[in-house]
């Protein structure tokens, strides 16, 4: 079982989770919502991947727990537009993948039209099987994802790149 923690508000979590399930098509994923309210209950779970979508106000204890959780992960997927000034502790085995609308993110959008967006992979990344996913672009049909904002789509497709198979 692969444990994926998503640090976001509840409505974002539900949309991200449903879309990950839809496109990744794996039955061995356990997707768990993490927020500042429940983070203390998460400290004993070993997450393989943490997705940091939005930043909530956290006290010192909560920040420490988040860092402990992140330090044990194989993948940290971080919204670089939101967490740009936050220090996240990881270990040498952790693959940190940034996403966002800024030019320095590993995963970003290179162009957007009314019905499609072009997701840009700006640096090579390794997936769960340690296969290299090379720099390139993926076309996303926005009609399928109307209720998601662009940053959530970037998070969804970053998880897809790590855990998924071929795009339909």
RODRENZA-573559 format. One record per residue (C-alpha): residue in three letters; x, y, z. Coordinates in nm, 4 decimals, always signed. Each point is the difference from the previous one (the first is absolute). Last residue first. Layout:
REM RODRENZA-573559
{"ALA",{X,Y,Z}},
...
***
This chain:
REM RODRENZA-573559
{"UNK",{-0.5404,+0.7931,-2.1938}},
{"UNK",{+0.3244,+0.0929,+0.1782}},
{"UNK",{+0.2323,-0.3008,+0.0399}},
{"UNK",{+0.0764,-0.1243,+0.3492}},
{"UNK",{-0.0215,+0.1821,+0.3229}},
{"UNK",{+0.1817,+0.0195,+0.3318}},
{"UNK",{+0.2678,+0.2689,-0.0334}},
{"UNK",{-0.1246,+0.1791,-0.3119}},
{"UNK",{-0.3591,-0.0274,+0.1274}},
{"UNK",{+0.0956,+0.1634,+0.3293}},
{"UNK",{+0.1416,+0.2884,-0.2050}},
{"UNK",{-0.3179,-0.0029,-0.2075}},
{"UNK",{-0.2202,+0.0526,+0.3042}},
{"UNK",{+0.2230,+0.2711,+0.1493}},
{"UNK",{+0.0098,+0.1907,-0.3314}},
{"UNK",{-0.3764,-0.0355,-0.0297}},
{"UNK",{-0.0338,+0.1479,+0.3505}},
{"UNK",{+0.2089,+0.2983,-0.1127}},
{"UNK",{-0.2178,+0.0492,-0.3074}},
{"UNK",{-0.3267,+0.0164,+0.1945}},
{"UNK",{-0.2250,-0.3005,+0.0010}},
{"UNK",{-0.3755,+0.0005,-0.0718}},
{"UNK",{+0.0361,-0.0259,-0.3767}},
{"UNK",{+0.2322,-0.3030,-0.0013}},
{"UNK",{-0.1210,-0.2088,-0.2944}},
{"UNK",{-0.0539,+0.3085,-0.2181}},
{"UNK",{+0.3589,+0.1059,+0.0772}},
{"UNK",{+0.1468,-0.2604,-0.2368}},
{"UNK",{+0.3632,-0.0112,+0.1123}},
{"UNK",{+0.2858,-0.0087,-0.2519}},
{"UNK",{+0.3262,-0.1325,+0.1424}},
{"UNK",{+0.3373,+0.1643,-0.0551}},
{"UNK",{+0.3612,-0.1030,+0.0325}},
{"UNK",{+0.2901,-0.0524,+0.2359}},
{"UNK",{+0.0681,-0.3653,+0.0615}},
{"UNK",{-0.1723,-0.2364,+0.2357}},
{"UNK",{+0.2795,-0.2188,+0.1292}},
{"UNK",{-0.1088,-0.3438,+0.1230}},
{"UNK",{+0.0666,-0.0424,+0.3720}},
{"UNK",{-0.3043,-0.2337,+0.0296}},
{"UNK",{-0.1843,+0.2670,+0.2026}},
{"UNK",{+0.0819,+0.2685,-0.2565}},
{"UNK",{+0.3245,+0.1867,-0.0508}},
{"UNK",{+0.0069,+0.3608,-0.1143}},
{"UNK",{+0.1670,+0.1781,-0.2917}},
{"UNK",{-0.0355,+0.3756,+0.0143}},
{"UNK",{-0.2407,+0.2449,-0.1685}},
{"UNK",{-0.3049,-0.2271,-0.0333}},
{"UNK",{-0.2476,+0.2287,-0.1757}},
{"UNK",{-0.3768,-0.0483,+0.0155}},
{"UNK",{-0.1693,+0.1373,-0.3111}},
{"UNK",{-0.3550,+0.1095,+0.0661}},
{"UNK",{-0.3189,-0.0717,-0.1885}},
{"UNK",{-0.3565,+0.1228,-0.0575}},
{"UNK",{+0.0218,+0.3793,+0.0330}},
{"UNK",{+0.3726,+0.0183,-0.0604}},
{"UNK",{+0.2984,-0.0314,+0.2289}},
{"UNK",{+0.3702,-0.0001,-0.0642}},
{"UNK",{+0.3214,-0.1098,+0.1702}},
{"UNK",{-0.1687,-0.1192,+0.3176}},
{"UNK",{+0.2345,-0.1116,+0.2769}},
{"UNK",{+0.1764,-0.3061,+0.1428}},
{"UNK",{+0.3584,+0.0408,+0.1240}},
{"UNK",{-0.0818,+0.3509,+0.1172}},
{"UNK",{+0.2444,+0.2795,-0.0866}},
{"UNK",{-0.2262,+0.1762,-0.2481}},
{"UNK",{-0.2765,+0.0694,+0.2508}},
{"UNK",{-0.3473,-0.1436,-0.0538}},
{"UNK",{+0.0434,-0.2824,+0.2422}},
{"UNK",{+0.1596,-0.3351,+0.0638}},
{"UNK",{+0.3045,-0.1028,+0.1961}},
{"UNK",{+0.1291,-0.3556,+0.0220}},
{"UNK",{+0.2077,-0.1023,+0.3009}},
{"UNK",{+0.1350,-0.3540,-0.0278}},
{"UNK",{+0.0878,-0.1239,+0.3459}},
{"UNK",{+0.2851,-0.2470,+0.0373}},
{"UNK",{+0.2384,+0.2590,+0.1494}},
{"UNK",{-0.2520,+0.0933,+0.2679}},
{"UNK",{-0.2564,+0.2782,+0.0109}},
{"UNK",{-0.0600,+0.3090,+0.2103}},
{"UNK",{-0.2310,+0.2584,-0.1483}},
{"UNK",{+0.0898,+0.3660,+0.0432}},
{"UNK",{-0.2871,+0.2254,-0.0949}},
{"UNK",{+0.0511,+0.3179,-0.2016}},
{"UNK",{-0.1055,-0.1364,-0.3419}},
{"UNK",{-0.2782,-0.2167,+0.1448}},
{"UNK",{-0.2874,+0.1620,-0.1894}},
{"UNK",{+0.1309,+0.0493,-0.3554}},
{"UNK",{+0.2321,-0.2994,+0.0381}},
{"UNK",{-0.2942,-0.2359,+0.0501}},
{"UNK",{+0.1908,-0.2975,+0.1368}},
{"UNK",{+0.0133,-0.3658,-0.0931}},
{"UNK",{+0.2128,-0.1824,+0.2551}},
{"UNK",{+0.0957,-0.3510,-0.1058}},
{"UNK",{+0.1681,-0.2891,+0.1863}},
{"UNK",{-0.1262,+0.1287,+0.3295}},
{"UNK",{+0.1513,-0.0337,+0.3488}},
{"UNK",{+0.1199,+0.3598,+0.0342}},
{"UNK",{-0.3390,+0.1258,-0.1166}},
{"UNK",{-0.1851,-0.1509,+0.2973}},
{"UNK",{+0.2595,+0.1342,+0.2442}},
{"UNK",{-0.0185,+0.3427,-0.1654}},
{"UNK",{-0.3792,+0.0025,+0.0241}},
{"UNK",{+0.0255,-0.1004,+0.3667}},
{"UNK",{+0.2434,+0.2851,+0.0656}},
{"UNK",{-0.2306,+0.2482,-0.1706}},
{"UNK",{-0.2909,-0.1221,+0.2164}},
{"UNK",{+0.2048,+0.0436,+0.3187}},
{"UNK",{+0.1066,+0.3539,-0.0990}},
{"UNK",{-0.3550,+0.1157,-0.0726}},
{"UNK",{-0.1536,-0.0249,-0.3421}},
{"UNK",{-0.1746,+0.2503,-0.2228}},
{"UNK",{-0.1011,-0.1786,-0.3153}},
{"UNK",{+0.2088,-0.0287,-0.3129}},
{"UNK",{-0.1504,-0.1491,-0.3094}},
{"UNK",{+0.0709,-0.2947,-0.2223}},
{"UNK",{+0.2767,-0.1977,+0.1727}},
{"UNK",{-0.0174,-0.3503,-0.1482}},
{"UNK",{+0.1709,-0.2592,+0.2204}},
{"UNK",{+0.1102,-0.3320,-0.1433}},
{"UNK",{+0.1041,-0.3322,+0.1543}},
{"UNK",{-0.1717,+0.0886,+0.3235}},
{"UNK",{+0.0979,-0.1827,+0.3174}},
{"UNK",{-0.2865,+0.0643,+0.2395}},
{"UNK",{+0.0968,+0.0650,+0.3627}},
{"UNK",{-0.0151,+0.3815,-0.0198}},
{"UNK",{-0.3385,+0.0077,-0.1716}},
{"UNK",{-0.2242,+0.0578,+0.3041}},
{"UNK",{+0.1956,+0.3174,+0.0842}},
{"UNK",{-0.0699,+0.1240,-0.3521}},
{"UNK",{-0.3779,-0.0022,+0.0484}},
{"UNK",{-0.0825,+0.3697,+0.0385}},
{"UNK",{+0.3001,+0.1306,-0.1968}},
{"UNK",{-0.1261,-0.2049,-0.2916}},
{"UNK",{+0.0814,-0.3396,-0.1479}},
{"UNK",{-0.2413,-0.1941,-0.2203}},
{"UNK",{+0.0992,-0.3587,-0.0746}},
{"UNK",{+0.0260,-0.1783,-0.3342}},
{"UNK",{+0.0567,-0.3750,+0.0309}},
{"UNK",{+0.1214,-0.1271,-0.3344}},
{"UNK",{+0.0095,-0.3722,-0.0840}},
{"UNK",{-0.3029,-0.0015,-0.2308}},
{"UNK",{+0.1755,+0.1816,-0.2794}},
{"UNK",{-0.1697,+0.1837,-0.2864}},
{"UNK",{+0.2250,+0.3093,+0.0037}},
{"UNK",{-0.2513,+0.2086,-0.1956}},
{"UNK",{-0.3252,-0.0447,+0.1921}},
{"UNK",{+0.1461,-0.0662,+0.3461}},
{"UNK",{+0.2155,+0.3111,-0.0327}},
{"UNK",{-0.3055,+0.1948,-0.1155}},
{"UNK",{-0.2097,-0.1066,+0.2980}},
{"UNK",{+0.2811,+0.0800,+0.2445}},
{"UNK",{+0.0690,+0.3452,-0.1449}},
{"UNK",{-0.3671,+0.0974,+0.0115}},
{"UNK",{-0.0467,-0.1307,+0.3552}},
{"UNK",{+0.3214,+0.1617,+0.1238}},
{"UNK",{-0.0884,+0.3373,-0.1490}},
{"UNK",{-0.3341,-0.0053,+0.1864}},
{"UNK",{+0.1644,-0.1022,+0.3297}},
{"UNK",{+0.2822,+0.2555,+0.0090}},
{"UNK",{+0.3420,-0.1237,-0.0965}},
{"UNK",{+0.2881,-0.2226,+0.1144}},
{"UNK",{-0.0402,-0.3168,-0.2059}},
{"UNK",{+0.1526,-0.3152,+0.1446}},
{"UNK",{+0.0686,-0.2930,-0.2305}},
{"UNK",{+0.0375,-0.3453,+0.1543}},
{"UNK",{+0.0927,-0.2756,-0.2463}},
{"UNK",{-0.1289,-0.3463,+0.0935}},
***
